[in-house]
Each structure stands twice: as structure tokens, then as C-alpha cells.
Amino acid sequence: MPITASNLLQELQERLPSLSPSQGLVARVILADPQAAAVNTVEELAKRAGVSMPTIVRTCRSFGYASVRDFMVALAQSYATYGSHLHRSVLATDSTADVSSKVIHGAMASLRELGQSLDAKVIDEITDRMAKAERIDCYSVGSSSTFIANELQSRLFRLRVPSNAIFDAHQQLVSASTLGPRGIAFIVSHVGRMPYTLDAARYARAHGATVVAMTHPGTPLAEVADLVLAVAGPQDPLRPVGTETHIAHLVIIEILIVRLAQKLGPVAIHDLQHFKQLMHAYGFEGNGFSNVGDNGDKSGDGTQSYPS
């Protein structure tokens, strides 16, 4: 008799120590991200767990399910009923150690995925346009996206790039109408389907501006944008955005800003060095800057980090 859908996740966790090594690998992959596992094919799940496809079938049968499909349906129902909405892979009964491990490993997995999926050509195209832009306006709605858009604008400001962070829907439309062919509307949206941001994107394009979207792949916003920085995140607007998504967004911003500073050249580097001196004057003695410029003090890898 199969485990009921509402407690399948709990059963996976409780039986983990008694499972065979290969089935334990499957269970750990499922528990690490039940939401993703529920939509994986047998081949995808086997690859993620590092086991054979028959092992996936045996694991499902060991929990009383006649087929992998039945198991996955129950898993999806279990996650919807029993899974916590605090974090995508945390269960309501998890211990402090479990919560800590899942949040940290979720963030690490997010960066690994980003490293595999990030398109260097898209980064270069975006930063080429940023370097030539007359103005870059950053749009978002909601607290999570707003935090990211505001961070991007503050980093652009330090490079003397004319920019604004605009969070009011009506002001976004006004901004979009004044950007023009050398303007950029940089839109941050986790769900990529909010009416306000879609209107702003369409309006900006209609007035000749470049629309850059940092959003979930395959969303309406991604389809409207000229250039897309695809970051997987919750498409349900009611589901909280996890730390892993925030970290991925911040890393993308760091990459954009470092690449943009390289393209802007000595003037940008000079300004950043003055900013560092200003911070020192106010008691910030950190060594967060590794110089990239022509002043003879170069970092080993040609990159530069900036304090926030």
C-alpha cells in the first residue's frame, strides 16, 4: 500500500537511513528540491542522482508505487500539502541543521546552474549597449525585484552612468517614453508576467529603447525583451523568492558591472579609486578593491570587486 501523498516527503526523510546507498542518493536528490524532482523525467532524475534509471523505478516501488508516474504525482501533491512555503526545499518538520544545510546547498546549486547557463555573448551585448547608453532606467515591482533593481542602479551610479531606479508603474511608462534609441530599460521581474512591467517593456521598445530583462526564461517578459538574462525562480507570484535566486541575481549584477567597468576604461577605474579613497576617509578600511586599470596596480585575474 503506497504512502499517502500528504506524508510522502516525511516518509522519504524518515526512511533515508535505511535505504540502500543507491536509493539513498535518489531520496536525497528528491528531498533537496522536491518541486524540481516532481517534474523531472526518469532520465533527468537518474542523472541528477548519479544512478541508473532502473534504480529510480526500484526506489518508487519500494515506497509502494506501481510506477514512477504515480510516485511523481504523489510527490507533487505531497509538496503542495506538506512542503513548507518558507523555502523551496525545506519541510515543515526539518531541524535547524536540515534548514541550514538546505538553504546553503540551494544557494550553491543556484550558482552552479548559473555558471552552466549564463551566456557570455549576451553579457557582452548588454554591456556594449550599456557603455554607449545615454540613460539606463531600472524597473521593477515588488520588494524582492526592487531590491535587485535598486542595487543595479546604485552600481551604475558609481560608474557615472546616467541611471534611475523606478518602481512606480506610471513613472515607468513616462520613463519608457523618454528613453529613445540610446536608452535602456532594464527590467527585473521574478515572475515575468506582471502587467505593469510588460506595459513598460512594450512602451520602451515602441520608443526605440533596448529592453533588457532579468527574469525567468520563457515568460511573457522574456519574449518582449531584446536581451534576456535568464534566472530560474518561482513563477508563482505568491511563492517567496529564495535566497538562491537573490544570490544569482546579485552575481549577474556583479558580472555586468565588472565587465562594464572594463569597457568604460580608465575613467571608470579612476572614479572607483576615488570612491575607495572617500570610503577610507570615512573609516572604511576594507581591501575590497583589486585594481583593473592602467595605473600599474593590477589584480592577477583582471577583475575588480567593489564594496557595497
Sequence and secondary structure as in RCSB ss.txt:
>XXXX:A:sequence
MPITASNLLQELQERLPSLSPSQGLVARVILADPQAAAVNTVEELAKRAGVSMPTIVRTCRSFGYASVRDFMVAL
AQSYATYGSHLHRSVLATDSTADVSSKVIHGAMASLRELGQSLDAKVIDEITDRMAKAERIDCYSVGSSSTFIAN
ELQSRLFRLRVPSNAIFDAHQQLVSASTLGPRGIAFIVSHVGRMPYTLDAARYARAHGATVVAMTHPGTPLAEVA
DLVLAVAGPQDPLRPVGTETHIAHLVIIEILIVRLAQKLGPVAIHDLQHFKQLMHAYGFEGNGFSNVGDNGDKSG
DGTQSYPS
>XXXX:A:secstr
    GGGHHHHHHHHGGGS HHHHHHHHHHHH HHHHTT  HHHHHHHHTS HHHHHHHHHHTT SSHHHHHHHH
HHHHHHHB SSSTT BTT  HHHHHHHHHHHHHHHHHHHHHH  HHHHHHHHHHHHH SEEEEE  SHHHHHHHH
HHHHHHHHTT  EEEE  HHHHHHHHHHH TTEEEEEEESSS  HHHHHHHHHHHHTT EEEEEE TTSHHHHH 
SEEEE     STTS   HHHHHHHHHHHHHHHHHHHHHHTHHHHHHHHHHHHHHHHTT         SSSS   T
TS      
